[in-house]
């Protein structure tokens, strides 16, 4: 497998300086071709956490074979639609998305 540059800054994917990395408990394991399992609980470094009530949508950008797979998942948390991203084994949210800036 060879590695292509990140798709950050395209397709709505936040660039590195616009990301806040979070810990996520997921249901299942990572599929090498399609990325992570569905998120279940999202944890912030300050100790806050939220349970994902449901998943609205999942979109994949890039390809695992090229090493630039990025997955966007729209979730329901506290009856609000929020977006979490997964790339290279790491989960993140966009700064200013409302999810990272304020308590839900």
WOGICOR-V361205 format. One record per residue. N is the residue number from 1. SS is DSSP state (H for helix, E for strand, L for the rest). PSI is psi in degrees with one decimal (* if undefined). D_CENTER is the distance of its C-alpha to the mean C-alpha in whole Angstrom. Layout:
((N & SS & PSI & D_CENTER) (N & SS & PSI & D_CENTER))
This chain:
((1 & L & 134.1 & 23) (2 & L & 161.2 & 23) (3 & L & 126.6 & 20) (4 & L & 162.5 & 19) (5 & L & 157.4 & 18) (6 & L & 152.5 & 14) (7 & L & 8.8 & 14) (8 & L & 135.4 & 13) (9 & L & -6.3 & 15) (10 & L & 158.3 & 15) (11 & L & 23.3 & 14) (12 & L & 3.2 & 12) (13 & L & 123.5 & 10) (14 & L & 141.3 & 10) (15 & L & 162.8 & 13) (16 & H & -45.6 & 13) (17 & H & -6.8 & 15) (18 & H & 13.7 & 13) (19 & E & 145.1 & 10) (20 & E & 115.0 & 10) (21 & E & 137.0 & 9) (22 & E & 160.6 & 9) (23 & E & 140.8 & 10) (24 & E & 133.0 & 9) (25 & E & 128.0 & 12) (26 & E & 152.0 & 11) (27 & E & 106.0 & 14) (28 & L & -159.6 & 15) (29 & L & 168.0 & 15) (30 & L & 131.0 & 13) (31 & E & 121.1 & 15) (32 & L & -25.2 & 16) (33 & L & -17.7 & 16) (34 & L & 9.7 & 13) (35 & E & -149.4 & 10) (36 & L & 163.6 & 9) (37 & L & 171.1 & 11) (38 & E & 135.5 & 10) (39 & E & 146.0 & 9) (40 & E & -48.6 & 12) (41 & E & 136.1 & 12) (42 & E & 128.7 & 10) (43 & E & 136.0 & 12) (44 & L & 158.2 & 13) (45 & L & -27.5 & 16) (46 & L & 4.6 & 18) (47 & L & -13.1 & 18) (48 & L & 148.7 & 17) (49 & E & 153.0 & 15) (50 & E & 142.3 & 14) (51 & E & 135.0 & 14) (52 & L & 120.3 & 12) (53 & L & -38.3 & 16) (54 & E & 169.2 & 14) (55 & E & 125.9 & 12) (56 & E & -44.7 & 13) (57 & E & 155.9 & 12) (58 & E & 126.8 & 10) (59 & E & 137.7 & 10) (60 & E & 136.0 & 11) (61 & E & 143.8 & 12) (62 & L & -167.5 & 14) (63 & L & 141.4 & 16) (64 & H & -37.3 & 16) (65 & H & -26.5 & 19) (66 & H & -5.9 & 19) (67 & L & 19.0 & 16) (68 & L & 29.3 & 14) (69 & L & 128.7 & 12) (70 & E & 132.1 & 8) (71 & E & 130.1 & 6) (72 & E & 127.5 & 6) (73 & E & 121.7 & 6) (74 & E & 123.1 & 9) (75 & E & 163.1 & 10) (76 & E & 120.0 & 13) (77 & E & 124.4 & 14) (78 & L & 41.2 & 17) (79 & L & 24.0 & 18) (80 & E & 143.5 & 16) (81 & E & 124.9 & 13) (82 & E & 160.0 & 10) (83 & E & 130.7 & 7) (84 & E & 151.1 & 3) (85 & E & 153.9 & 2) (86 & E & 130.7 & 4) (87 & E & 131.5 & 7) (88 & L & 40.3 & 10) (89 & L & 5.9 & 10) (90 & E & 139.9 & 8) (91 & E & 146.3 & 5) (92 & E & 162.9 & 5) (93 & E & 161.1 & 6) (94 & E & 137.7 & 9) (95 & L & 139.6 & 13) (96 & L & 9.3 & 15) (97 & L & -4.9 & 12) (98 & L & -29.7 & 15) (99 & L & -40.0 & 12) (100 & L & -25.8 & 12) (101 & L & -33.3 & 16) (102 & L & 159.0 & 18) (103 & L & 143.5 & 18) (104 & L & * & 17))
